[in-house]
């Protein structure tokens, strides 16, 4: 019926990729601590300017992989120690502006 048609028309394409990592220690941001600190909480961004965000989006919108992807990192095990073995951590990388369909740069097709 109508509901099934609506569900079939939903667009599940995504402009992002998620990478889950198991690491043997916390990232060191120059504070020298092996224990989770405020620098390991929340979302950590790796872009340096609005221009980098804009360029990544522009490249992705025409089907190109961004030259410098926008990466957001979270470390959920810094807040929840039950999701990784002692001393280890879970790192999640969210890569924004990944084209759903890549442009074939050799002939310009998708």
PyMOL commands that set and color helices and strands:
alter all, ss='L'
color gray80, all
select helices_A, chain A and resi 2-8+38-40+50-61+76-78+81-83
alter helices_A, ss='H'
color red, helices_A
select strands_A, chain A and resi 16-23+44-45+70-74+89-96
alter strands_A, ss='S'
color yellow, strands_A
deselect
rebuild
show_as cartoon
